[in-house]
Amino acid sequence: MRGLAKLKKAAAAVLALLGARALLAGGGLALSGGTDGLLSAALSLELGLPSEAAGPEASPSPAADASPERTPDSYISIVPTPSPSPDAEEAEVTPPSVDSDGTPIVETTIYSGVSIKNATDIDIDTAALLSAGPPQTLPAEGPQILIVHTHGSEAYTPDSRDYYEETDTDRTEDKNYNVIRVGDELAAALTELGLNVLHDREIYDYPSYTGSYSRSGAAVEEYLAEYPDIAVVIDLHRDALGDEDVTYKTVAELTGERSSQVMMLVGTGESGLWHPNWEQNLRLALYLQDAVNDMYPTLMRPVSVTSERYNQHLTTGSMILEVGSNGNTLREALNAVRLFAAAAGPALLELVEGQ
């Protein structure tokens, strides 16, 4: 029976690989059509619903819903300490062919340009929003950008170079290997370009995954109360693509080191929750998508537009940034976020008051 199960899993992986290649050969938006459900399910699982939209929560302990306490390790100050960058002379490590559960990993590139993947019934004029440009400016002084992680324990497929002890499947509390490390890299890269960045390094999805958006939202409100001129809030995640038979990893077609793809996600008020200014968030996302696409045409997936708001009603300039998927390695995600910063950073600098 065990041999038969392995045979079925291998056959499913071959079919998935052929399907992915067929989608790519056909051009347009890969992983569309029949895989829309897969992507939506992945977002629902990995991002969760805001507590007010998801119905009654399981009853976490009172401490879990309390406002997050600031500790020395909770955030990086306005000038973050750069995380170690990969050694350019390190020997190339072959990416794993299976994930931590032994599920085959299939590579795919999801082509974008400047486009959206609209999962709502809202009629969106992408060209008009792109033409309108970003709605906000960045302050000339003080914190301009906040990076937070609602699901800070999200991690990547381990390899021989970046191996970690799992807290749960594709998750770890070790901040050297989860998305908080990727946030360190983004904060350092943007700071080096001259932007003022706050990086909240708190983990809000462990030990209780339920209520993570409530906890991260409370933290964002605290930051906005202390620094009301913050113009951009980035909730940095990693995506999850696949099912029980196959795990997809997104790959940007770039020269040099291997890189994952990146996706911005913008919520709306379609779920019925108050979110009147969501189009302003989408305008900023399209502005950045255009800037990154000019430098790295395959780095970005289409901007995902969803019915849920994911705390983005708290201030304009809010978005989710998905860096890679659970099939990618940490190194591929770090490469991707550095490229994103190299292209998006100058575009953000153009929005600084007085520039």
C-alpha positions as CSV (number, residue, x, y, z in Angstrom):
1,M,0.0,0.0,0.0
2,R,2.8,2.4,0.8
3,G,4.5,1.7,-2.6
4,L,1.2,2.4,-4.3
5,A,0.7,5.7,-2.5
6,K,4.2,6.8,-3.6
7,L,3.5,5.8,-7.2
8,K,0.3,7.8,-7.1
9,K,2.1,10.9,-5.7
10,A,4.8,10.6,-8.4
11,A,2.2,10.3,-11.1
12,A,0.4,13.4,-9.8
13,A,3.6,15.3,-9.7
14,V,4.4,14.5,-13.4
15,L,0.9,15.6,-14.4
16,A,1.2,18.8,-12.5
17,L,4.5,19.5,-14.1
18,L,3.1,18.9,-17.6
19,G,0.1,21.1,-16.7
20,A,2.3,24.0,-15.5
21,R,4.5,23.8,-18.6
22,A,1.5,23.8,-20.8
23,L,0.2,26.9,-19.1
24,L,3.5,28.7,-19.5
25,A,3.8,27.7,-23.2
26,G,0.3,29.1,-23.8
27,G,1.4,32.6,-22.6
28,G,-0.8,34.9,-20.7
29,L,-1.5,34.5,-16.9
30,A,-0.2,31.1,-15.8
31,L,-2.0,29.3,-13.1
32,S,-5.3,30.9,-14.1
33,G,-8.6,29.2,-15.0
34,G,-8.6,25.8,-13.4
35,T,-6.1,26.7,-10.7
36,D,-8.0,29.8,-9.5
37,G,-9.5,27.7,-6.7
38,L,-6.0,26.5,-5.7
39,L,-4.8,30.1,-5.4
40,S,-7.8,31.2,-3.5
41,A,-7.6,28.3,-1.1
42,A,-4.0,29.0,-0.5
43,L,-4.7,32.7,0.3
44,S,-7.6,31.7,2.6
45,L,-5.4,29.1,4.4
46,E,-2.2,31.2,4.7
47,L,-3.7,34.7,5.3
48,G,-6.8,33.7,7.2
49,L,-9.8,36.0,7.5
50,P,-9.9,39.1,9.7
51,S,-11.4,38.1,13.0
52,E,-14.5,40.3,12.4
53,A,-15.1,38.6,9.0
54,A,-14.4,35.0,10.0
55,G,-17.2,34.6,12.4
56,P,-16.7,33.7,16.1
57,E,-13.1,32.9,17.0
58,A,-12.0,30.1,19.1
59,S,-11.5,31.5,22.6
60,P,-7.8,32.3,22.9
61,S,-6.4,33.1,26.3
62,P,-6.9,36.7,27.4
63,A,-3.2,37.4,26.9
64,A,-3.5,36.4,23.2
65,D,-6.0,39.3,22.5
66,A,-4.2,41.9,24.6
67,S,-2.4,44.7,22.8
68,P,1.1,43.5,21.9
69,E,3.7,44.5,24.5
70,R,6.8,46.3,23.1
71,T,10.0,44.4,23.9
72,P,13.5,45.1,22.7
73,D,13.1,42.3,20.1
74,S,9.7,43.4,18.9
75,Y,10.9,45.9,16.4
76,I,13.8,47.4,14.6
77,S,14.3,51.1,15.1
78,I,14.1,53.6,12.3
79,V,17.5,52.5,11.0
80,P,17.4,48.7,11.1
81,T,20.4,46.5,11.5
82,P,21.0,44.9,8.1
83,S,20.7,41.2,8.0
84,P,23.5,39.1,6.7
85,S,23.5,39.0,2.9
86,P,24.4,35.8,1.0
87,D,28.0,35.3,0.2
88,A,28.4,35.8,-3.5
89,E,31.2,33.3,-3.5
90,E,29.2,30.5,-1.9
91,A,28.8,27.4,-3.9
92,E,25.4,27.0,-5.6
93,V,23.0,24.9,-3.6
94,T,20.6,22.7,-5.7
95,P,17.1,23.6,-4.6
96,P,15.1,20.7,-3.0
97,S,12.9,18.7,-5.3
98,V,10.4,17.9,-2.5
99,D,9.1,19.9,0.4
100,S,9.4,19.1,4.1
101,D,6.5,16.6,3.9
102,G,8.0,14.9,0.8
103,T,5.6,16.4,-1.6
104,P,7.1,17.1,-5.1
105,I,7.9,20.7,-5.9
106,V,7.0,22.0,-9.3
107,E,8.5,25.3,-10.6
108,T,6.3,27.9,-12.3
109,T,6.4,31.5,-13.4
110,I,3.1,33.4,-13.2
111,Y,3.3,36.1,-15.8
112,S,2.0,39.6,-14.9
113,G,3.1,42.8,-16.5
114,V,1.0,45.5,-14.9
115,S,-2.2,43.7,-14.2
116,I,-4.6,42.5,-11.5
117,K,-6.1,39.2,-10.5
118,N,-9.6,40.4,-9.5
119,A,-11.3,37.9,-7.1
120,T,-14.2,40.3,-6.5
121,D,-17.3,41.3,-8.4
122,I,-16.2,44.9,-8.4
123,D,-15.6,46.4,-11.9
124,I,-12.0,47.8,-11.7
125,D,-10.5,50.1,-14.3
126,T,-6.9,49.2,-14.0
127,A,-5.7,51.6,-16.7
128,A,-7.5,54.5,-15.0
129,L,-6.1,53.7,-11.6
130,L,-2.6,53.3,-13.0
131,S,-2.9,56.6,-14.8
132,A,-4.1,58.4,-11.7
133,G,-0.9,57.4,-9.9
134,P,-0.3,57.0,-6.1
135,P,-2.6,59.1,-3.9
136,Q,-0.2,59.9,-1.1
137,T,3.2,61.4,-0.4
138,L,5.8,60.2,2.0
139,P,6.9,62.6,4.8
140,A,10.4,64.2,4.4
141,E,11.3,63.3,8.0
142,G,10.4,60.6,10.5
143,P,9.2,57.0,9.8
144,Q,7.7,56.6,6.3
145,I,7.2,52.9,6.0
146,L,6.1,50.2,8.5
147,I,6.7,46.5,7.9
148,V,4.7,44.1,9.9
149,H,4.1,40.3,9.8
150,T,0.6,39.0,10.7
151,H,1.8,35.5,10.1
152,G,5.4,35.9,11.2
153,S,6.1,32.1,11.6
154,E,5.6,31.4,7.9
155,A,8.7,29.8,6.5
156,Y,10.2,28.3,3.3
157,T,11.3,24.8,2.1
158,P,14.6,24.0,4.0
159,D,17.7,23.2,2.1
160,S,21.3,22.3,3.0
161,R,22.1,25.9,3.6
162,D,19.0,27.1,5.5
163,Y,17.7,24.4,7.7
164,Y,15.4,25.0,10.6
165,E,13.3,23.2,13.2
166,E,9.6,23.4,12.2
167,T,7.1,24.7,14.7
168,D,4.4,23.5,12.4
169,T,4.3,22.6,8.7
170,D,6.3,25.2,6.7
171,R,6.5,27.4,9.9
172,T,9.0,28.2,12.5
173,E,9.4,30.7,15.4
174,D,13.1,31.1,14.5
175,K,13.3,34.6,13.1
176,N,16.5,33.7,11.2
177,Y,14.5,31.5,8.9
178,N,10.9,32.7,8.7
179,V,9.4,35.8,6.9
180,I,10.7,38.1,9.6
181,R,14.2,37.4,8.2
182,V,12.8,38.5,4.8
183,G,11.4,41.6,6.4
184,D,14.8,42.3,7.9
185,E,16.2,42.2,4.3
186,L,13.5,44.5,2.9
187,A,14.0,47.0,5.8
188,A,17.7,47.1,5.3
189,A,17.5,47.5,1.5
190,L,15.0,50.3,1.7
191,T,16.9,52.1,4.5
192,E,20.1,51.9,2.4
193,L,18.3,53.7,-0.3
194,G,17.4,56.5,2.1
195,L,13.9,55.6,3.3
196,N,12.9,55.6,7.0
197,V,11.6,52.2,7.9
198,L,10.1,50.7,11.0
199,H,10.1,46.9,11.2
200,D,7.9,45.2,13.7
201,R,9.5,41.8,14.3
202,E,6.7,40.4,16.6
203,I,5.2,37.0,15.8
204,Y,1.4,37.3,15.9
205,D,0.3,33.9,14.7
206,Y,1.9,31.7,17.3
207,P,1.0,30.0,19.6
208,S,-2.5,30.9,18.4
209,Y,-3.1,31.3,14.7
210,T,-6.7,32.4,15.4
211,G,-6.9,36.1,16.0
212,S,-3.5,36.9,14.4
213,Y,-5.1,39.8,12.3
214,S,-6.6,41.3,15.4
215,R,-3.3,41.3,17.1
216,S,-1.3,42.6,14.2
217,G,-4.0,45.2,13.6
218,A,-3.7,46.5,17.2
219,A,0.1,46.8,16.7
220,V,-0.4,48.8,13.5
221,E,-2.8,51.1,15.3
222,E,-0.2,51.7,18.0
223,Y,2.5,52.6,15.5
224,L,0.1,54.9,13.6
225,A,-0.8,56.6,16.9
226,E,2.9,57.2,17.7
227,Y,3.9,58.0,14.1
228,P,0.8,59.4,12.3
229,D,2.8,60.3,9.2
230,I,3.6,56.7,8.2
231,A,2.6,56.6,4.6
232,V,3.1,52.9,3.6
233,V,2.2,49.8,5.7
234,I,3.5,46.5,4.3
235,D,2.3,43.2,5.8
236,L,4.9,40.8,4.6
237,H,3.9,37.1,4.1
238,R,4.9,34.1,2.0
239,D,2.3,32.4,-0.1
240,A,1.3,28.7,-0.2
241,L,0.5,27.2,-3.6
242,G,-0.4,23.5,-4.2
243,D,-2.4,20.7,-2.8
244,E,-1.7,17.3,-1.2
245,D,0.0,16.0,-4.4
246,V,2.2,18.9,-5.5
247,T,3.7,22.1,-4.1
248,Y,4.4,24.9,-6.5
249,K,7.3,27.3,-6.2
250,T,7.3,30.6,-8.1
251,V,10.4,31.4,-10.0
252,A,11.4,34.7,-11.7
253,E,13.1,34.4,-15.0
254,L,16.2,36.5,-14.2
255,T,19.9,36.1,-14.8
256,G,22.1,35.4,-11.9
257,E,20.9,33.9,-8.6
258,R,17.6,32.1,-8.4
259,S,14.7,34.2,-7.2
260,S,11.1,33.6,-6.2
261,Q,8.3,35.9,-7.4
262,V,6.6,38.5,-5.4
263,M,2.9,39.5,-5.2
264,M,1.0,42.5,-3.7
265,L,-2.5,41.8,-2.4
266,V,-5.0,44.6,-1.9
267,G,-8.3,44.1,0.0
268,T,-11.6,45.8,-0.7
269,G,-14.9,46.4,1.2
270,E,-16.8,43.8,-0.8
271,S,-17.1,41.6,2.3
272,G,-19.4,44.2,3.8
273,L,-16.8,45.6,6.3
274,W,-16.0,49.3,6.2
275,H,-13.1,50.0,3.8
276,P,-14.0,53.2,1.8
277,N,-10.4,54.0,0.6
278,W,-9.3,50.7,-0.8
279,E,-8.8,52.1,-4.3
280,Q,-6.1,54.4,-2.9
281,N,-4.2,51.3,-1.8
282,L,-4.6,49.7,-5.2
283,R,-3.3,52.8,-6.9
284,L,-0.1,52.6,-4.9
285,A,0.2,48.9,-5.6
286,L,-0.1,49.5,-9.4
287,Y,2.4,52.3,-9.2
288,L,4.9,50.0,-7.6
289,Q,4.0,47.1,-9.9
290,D,4.8,49.4,-12.9
291,A,8.1,50.4,-11.4
292,V,9.2,46.9,-10.6
293,N,8.0,45.6,-14.0
294,D,10.2,48.1,-15.8
295,M,13.4,46.6,-14.2
296,Y,12.4,43.0,-13.6
297,P,9.6,42.0,-15.9
298,T,9.0,38.5,-14.4
299,L,9.5,39.3,-10.7
300,M,6.0,40.3,-10.0
301,R,2.8,38.2,-10.1
302,P,-0.4,40.1,-10.8
303,V,-1.7,42.3,-8.0
304,S,-4.4,40.2,-6.2
305,V,-7.6,42.0,-5.3
306,T,-9.8,40.3,-2.8
307,S,-13.1,40.9,-0.9
308,E,-11.5,40.9,2.5
309,R,-9.7,43.9,3.9
310,Y,-6.9,42.4,6.0
311,N,-6.4,45.4,8.2
312,Q,-5.8,47.7,5.2
313,H,-8.7,50.0,6.3
314,L,-6.4,51.3,9.1
315,T,-4.5,53.7,6.8
316,T,-4.0,54.4,3.1
317,G,-0.9,52.9,1.6
318,S,-1.5,49.5,3.0
319,M,-0.9,46.2,1.3
320,I,0.1,42.6,1.8
321,L,3.4,41.6,0.2
322,E,3.7,37.9,-0.6
323,V,7.4,37.0,-1.1
324,G,7.7,33.5,-2.6
325,S,5.7,30.5,-1.7
326,N,6.2,27.5,0.6
327,G,7.9,25.7,-2.2
328,N,10.7,28.3,-2.5
329,T,13.8,28.4,-0.4
330,L,14.7,31.2,2.0
331,R,17.6,32.3,-0.3
332,E,15.2,32.6,-3.2
333,A,12.9,34.8,-1.2
334,L,15.8,37.0,0.1
335,N,17.0,37.5,-3.5
336,A,13.4,38.4,-4.6
337,V,12.8,41.0,-1.8
338,R,16.2,42.7,-2.6
339,L,15.2,43.0,-6.2
340,F,11.8,44.3,-5.2
341,A,13.4,46.9,-3.0
342,A,15.9,47.9,-5.7
343,A,13.0,48.8,-8.0
344,A,10.2,49.9,-5.6
345,G,12.5,51.9,-3.4
346,P,13.4,54.6,-5.9
347,A,9.7,54.8,-6.9
348,L,8.8,55.5,-3.2
349,L,11.6,58.0,-2.9
350,E,9.9,60.0,-5.8
351,L,6.9,60.4,-3.5
352,V,8.8,62.0,-0.6
353,E,7.6,65.5,0.0
354,G,9.9,68.1,-1.5
355,Q,11.4,65.8,-4.0
